[in-house]
Amino acid sequence: MKHLVPIPRGCAEHLKNAEDTGFGYQVVSVQLKDARIFEQVVISEGCIIEVRGYKEIPFSPDDVASVSVNHKRWNFRDQSDTRAKSRAATA
């Protein structure tokens, strides 16, 4: 079961004034403290709800260094990226 990951307060403040990518959500880039970057991350109401290509959020709130809106759209609701990668990983 998926769980929501809250965005650290310091990273989330500027997102309040940014435009939504779609109704009630933004697509953002998340940079972690270890320098990894996730370019397509969906956030809504202060929480990370989806990371493209992952069934679960692959990091914790403490790992987040910065968040910036990029509006790089994809149909995150159909889960096709997640299924394809999970099948390939088990093959």
Buried (B, 14 or more C-beta within 10 A) or exposed (E): EEEBBBBBEEBBEEBEEEEEBEEEBBBBBBBBEEEEEBEBBBBBEEBBBBBBBBEEBEBEBEBBBBBEBBEEEBEBEEEEBBEEBEEEEEE
